[in-house]
Amino acid sequence: MEIQVPEEPVVALYGQDTTLHCSFSPEANFSLKDLSLIWQLTDTKRLVHSFSDGRDQLTDQGGGYANRTALFYDQLSQGNVSLLLRRVEIADEGSFTCFVRVRDYNSAAVTLQVAGEIRLGSAIHLSLGAVVLHDGFPFLPAPYSKPNLNLEPNKDLKPGDPAVVTCQSSYGYPEASVLWQDSHGANITENVTTSQVANEEGLFDVYSVLHVLVEPSSTYSCLVRNPVLQQETHASVTITGQHLAFPAVALWVTVGLSICIVVLLAVLAYICQKKIRQSCEEEENAGRASLVPAA
């Protein structure tokens, strides 16, 4: 006996009814009393629906499927043993096996995928995958954009000055978890204020603020994580010389040293000039003395 099922996955819309098709070609003298039919989950063997002796046998039916399954009873005699699954849930996604026994026995599996209607602006999209429920409605997880980091103020900073690092990431779903780290990878999220607001498309914009005391060459990293997609994106900002003001003490030290060097050079030039003048006078006096005749 050959069982016919769809080769492609059955795509069902969340919250709507769907049909898992399964059929066989019965013999001419086929009677429903000879039919034994079982629908069960392929991996866990959990009973979804059972039919034998001409009627449903639902005593051992899995609790999650109570009042949600039915057969096409007026078509059973033609070999249509498809399963009607009502009010499709996210947990229904997976493989279902159709077992059929008349005189012979055979089985085949049907794959069910659950989709959600995602409204983006005025358009509605059918989305497959890890559908997430929000207020009873299905949403498809969306990855967050790479964070944009800003340092304020971003110049004339001195060590110990308070500063603010902001982290912005957009167009993600569901809400993200935000982690801040310092140059050594230590968690500094306790100094953070984070807000997440849904835009018109239902996607979240994340805005996180870190308060720090300035340390030269320090690095601050913002990590934004989508908990459903296991997606993580991050960015960093490092406080460099361009952010720092030239320290006043160092300025006066430099000016003082410059003045001292100028004065020292002037003194050395004066001393050298004086010694050269004295040397010239001595040579001139010696020359005059050599010209005087001996008595």
C-alpha positions as CSV (number, residue, x, y, z in Angstrom):
1,M,0.0,0.0,0.0
2,E,1.4,3.4,-1.0
3,I,0.9,6.5,1.0
4,Q,0.8,9.9,-0.7
5,V,1.9,13.0,1.2
6,P,3.2,16.4,0.0
7,E,7.0,16.5,-0.7
8,E,7.2,20.2,0.2
9,P,6.5,21.5,3.7
10,V,3.0,22.6,4.5
11,V,3.1,26.3,5.4
12,A,0.4,27.3,8.0
13,L,-0.4,30.8,9.2
14,Y,-0.3,31.2,12.9
15,G,-3.7,31.1,14.5
16,Q,-5.4,29.7,11.4
17,D,-6.5,26.2,10.4
18,T,-4.4,24.0,8.1
19,T,-4.6,20.6,6.5
20,L,-1.9,17.9,6.6
21,H,-2.6,16.0,3.5
22,C,-2.3,12.2,3.5
23,S,-4.1,9.6,1.2
24,F,-4.0,6.1,-0.2
25,S,-5.8,4.2,-2.9
26,P,-8.4,1.8,-1.2
27,E,-9.5,-1.5,-2.7
28,A,-12.9,-1.9,-4.2
29,N,-14.3,-3.7,-1.1
30,F,-12.8,-1.3,1.4
31,S,-14.7,-0.8,4.7
32,L,-14.0,1.9,7.3
33,K,-14.1,-0.8,10.0
34,D,-10.9,-2.2,8.4
35,L,-9.1,1.2,8.7
36,S,-6.7,2.0,11.4
37,L,-5.2,5.5,11.2
38,I,-2.7,7.2,13.5
39,W,-1.3,10.7,13.3
40,Q,1.6,11.4,15.6
41,L,4.7,13.6,16.0
42,T,7.6,12.0,14.2
43,D,10.3,12.8,16.8
44,T,8.5,12.3,20.1
45,K,5.8,9.8,19.0
46,R,3.2,11.9,20.7
47,L,-0.3,11.0,19.6
48,V,-2.1,13.7,17.6
49,H,-5.1,11.8,16.3
50,S,-6.3,8.2,16.1
51,F,-9.1,6.5,14.2
52,S,-10.1,2.8,14.3
53,D,-13.2,0.6,14.3
54,G,-15.0,3.2,12.4
55,R,-14.6,6.1,14.9
56,D,-12.1,8.4,16.6
57,Q,-10.0,7.0,19.4
58,L,-8.7,10.0,21.3
59,T,-8.2,8.7,24.8
60,D,-4.4,8.9,24.6
61,Q,-4.4,12.1,22.5
62,G,-1.8,14.7,23.5
63,G,-3.2,17.4,25.6
64,G,-2.0,20.2,23.3
65,Y,-4.2,18.8,20.5
66,A,-7.5,18.3,22.3
67,N,-10.4,19.8,20.3
68,R,-7.9,20.9,17.6
69,T,-7.9,17.9,15.3
70,A,-10.4,16.3,13.0
71,L,-10.5,14.1,9.9
72,F,-12.5,14.5,6.7
73,Y,-14.9,11.8,7.6
74,D,-17.0,11.9,4.4
75,Q,-13.8,11.3,2.4
76,L,-12.3,8.5,4.4
77,S,-13.9,5.8,2.2
78,Q,-12.1,7.4,-0.8
79,G,-8.7,7.1,1.0
80,N,-8.4,10.7,2.2
81,V,-6.9,10.4,5.7
82,S,-5.7,14.0,5.9
83,L,-5.6,15.7,9.2
84,L,-7.3,19.1,9.9
85,L,-5.3,21.0,12.5
86,R,-7.2,24.0,14.0
87,R,-5.7,27.2,15.4
88,V,-2.1,26.5,14.5
89,E,0.4,27.3,17.2
90,I,4.1,28.0,17.0
91,A,4.8,24.7,18.9
92,D,3.0,22.8,16.1
93,E,6.0,23.4,13.7
94,G,7.7,20.1,12.9
95,S,7.2,16.7,11.4
96,F,3.9,14.6,11.6
97,T,3.7,11.0,10.6
98,C,0.6,9.4,9.0
99,F,0.3,5.7,9.8
100,V,-2.3,3.8,7.8
101,R,-3.3,0.1,8.2
102,V,-6.0,-1.7,6.2
103,R,-4.7,-5.1,5.3
104,D,-1.2,-3.8,4.6
105,Y,0.6,-1.2,6.7
106,N,2.5,1.9,5.6
107,S,3.4,5.4,6.8
108,A,4.7,8.8,5.6
109,A,5.8,12.1,7.2
110,V,4.5,15.6,6.5
111,T,6.5,18.7,7.6
112,L,4.6,21.7,9.0
113,Q,6.1,25.2,9.0
114,V,4.4,28.0,10.9
115,A,4.4,31.5,9.5
116,G,3.4,34.9,10.8
117,E,1.9,38.0,9.2
118,I,4.3,40.8,9.8
119,R,3.0,44.3,9.2
120,L,5.8,46.7,7.9
121,G,4.2,50.1,7.3
122,S,1.2,49.5,5.1
123,A,2.4,46.2,3.7
124,I,1.8,42.7,5.2
125,H,4.6,40.1,4.8
126,L,4.4,36.4,5.3
127,S,7.4,35.4,7.4
128,L,8.7,32.0,8.1
129,G,11.1,31.0,10.9
130,A,11.3,31.6,14.6
131,V,8.1,33.4,15.0
132,V,7.7,35.3,18.3
133,L,4.5,36.2,20.0
134,H,3.9,39.8,21.1
135,D,0.5,40.6,22.7
136,G,-0.8,37.5,21.1
137,F,0.4,38.4,17.6
138,P,3.2,36.7,15.6
139,F,6.4,38.6,14.8
140,L,9.6,37.5,13.1
141,P,12.8,38.2,15.0
142,A,14.9,40.9,13.3
143,P,18.6,41.5,13.8
144,Y,19.8,44.8,15.3
145,S,22.0,47.3,13.4
146,K,25.6,47.9,14.3
147,P,25.6,50.3,17.3
148,N,26.5,53.9,16.8
149,L,28.6,55.2,19.7
150,N,29.2,58.9,20.7
151,L,31.3,60.5,23.4
152,E,30.1,63.7,25.0
153,P,31.8,66.0,25.5
154,N,34.3,64.9,22.8
155,K,37.1,67.4,23.4
156,D,38.9,69.4,26.0
157,L,38.6,66.5,28.5
158,K,40.9,66.1,31.4
159,P,41.5,62.9,33.5
160,G,38.8,62.5,36.0
161,D,36.2,64.6,34.2
162,P,32.7,63.1,33.9
163,A,31.6,62.1,30.4
164,V,28.8,60.3,28.7
165,V,29.0,57.5,26.1
166,T,25.8,56.8,24.1
167,C,25.0,53.7,22.2
168,Q,22.2,53.5,19.6
169,S,21.0,50.5,17.6
170,S,17.9,50.1,15.5
171,Y,15.4,47.9,13.7
172,G,15.6,44.8,15.9
173,Y,12.9,42.5,17.3
174,P,12.3,41.4,20.1
175,E,13.8,43.7,22.8
176,A,17.6,43.4,23.0
177,S,19.9,42.9,26.0
178,V,22.6,45.5,26.2
179,L,26.1,44.9,27.8
180,W,28.8,47.5,28.3
181,Q,32.5,46.6,28.9
182,D,35.6,48.5,29.7
183,S,39.1,48.2,28.2
184,H,39.7,45.0,30.2
185,G,36.4,43.4,29.2
186,A,34.9,44.0,32.6
187,N,31.1,44.4,32.8
188,I,30.2,48.0,33.6
189,T,26.5,47.9,32.8
190,E,25.6,49.0,36.3
191,N,26.4,52.6,35.3
192,V,24.0,52.4,32.4
193,T,20.5,53.7,31.6
194,T,18.8,51.9,28.6
195,S,15.5,52.6,26.9
196,Q,13.9,50.6,24.0
197,V,11.1,52.0,22.0
198,A,9.1,50.3,19.2
199,N,8.8,52.3,16.0
200,E,5.9,52.4,13.5
201,E,7.0,49.1,12.0
202,G,6.9,47.4,15.4
203,L,10.7,47.1,15.5
204,F,12.8,48.4,18.5
205,D,15.2,51.2,18.6
206,V,17.7,50.9,21.5
207,Y,19.3,53.9,23.3
208,S,21.8,53.2,26.1
209,V,23.8,55.8,28.1
210,L,27.0,55.1,30.0
211,H,28.4,57.5,32.6
212,V,32.1,57.4,33.0
213,L,35.1,59.3,34.5
214,V,37.6,60.1,31.9
215,E,40.8,58.0,31.8
216,P,43.3,58.5,28.9
217,S,43.4,55.6,26.4
218,S,40.4,53.9,27.9
219,T,38.0,52.0,25.7
220,Y,34.3,51.4,26.1
221,S,32.3,48.8,24.2
222,C,28.6,48.5,23.7
223,L,27.2,45.0,22.9
224,V,23.6,44.6,21.6
225,R,22.2,41.1,21.6
226,N,19.0,39.7,20.1
227,P,18.1,36.9,22.5
228,V,16.0,34.9,20.0
229,L,18.4,35.0,17.0
230,Q,21.5,34.7,19.3
231,Q,22.8,37.7,17.2
232,E,25.3,40.0,18.8
233,T,26.6,43.3,17.3
234,H,29.0,45.7,19.0
235,A,31.0,48.9,18.6
236,S,33.7,50.6,20.7
237,V,35.0,54.1,21.4
238,T,38.5,54.9,22.7
239,I,39.4,58.2,24.5
240,T,42.5,59.4,22.6
241,G,44.6,62.5,22.6
242,Q,42.2,64.4,20.3
243,H,39.6,64.2,23.1
244,L,41.9,65.5,25.8
245,A,42.7,69.1,26.7
246,F,46.5,70.0,27.0
247,P,47.0,70.1,30.8
248,A,47.6,73.6,32.3
249,V,50.5,72.4,34.5
250,A,52.2,70.8,31.5
251,L,51.8,74.1,29.6
252,W,53.4,76.2,32.3
253,V,56.2,73.7,32.6
254,T,56.9,73.8,28.9
255,V,56.8,77.6,28.9
256,G,59.1,77.8,31.9
257,L,61.6,75.4,30.3
258,S,61.5,77.3,27.1
259,I,62.3,80.6,28.9
260,C,65.1,78.9,30.8
261,I,66.6,77.5,27.7
262,V,66.4,81.0,26.0
263,V,68.1,82.7,29.0
264,L,70.7,80.0,29.2
265,L,71.5,80.3,25.5
266,A,71.8,84.1,25.9
267,V,74.1,83.8,28.9
268,L,76.3,81.3,27.0
269,A,76.4,83.6,24.0
270,Y,77.4,86.5,26.2
271,I,80.1,84.5,28.0
272,C,81.5,83.2,24.7
273,Q,81.5,86.7,23.2
274,K,83.2,88.1,26.2
275,K,85.9,85.3,26.1
276,I,86.4,85.9,22.4
277,R,86.8,89.6,23.0
278,Q,89.3,89.0,25.9
279,S,91.3,86.6,23.7
280,C,91.5,89.1,20.9
281,E,92.6,91.9,23.3
282,E,95.3,89.6,24.8
283,E,96.6,88.7,21.3
284,E,96.6,92.4,20.3
285,N,98.6,93.4,23.5
286,A,101.0,90.6,22.9
287,G,101.6,91.8,19.3
288,R,102.3,95.4,20.5
289,A,104.7,94.2,23.1
290,S,106.7,92.2,20.5
291,L,107.2,95.4,18.4
292,V,108.9,97.4,21.2
293,P,112.8,97.3,20.8
294,A,114.8,96.0,23.6
295,A,116.8,98.5,25.7
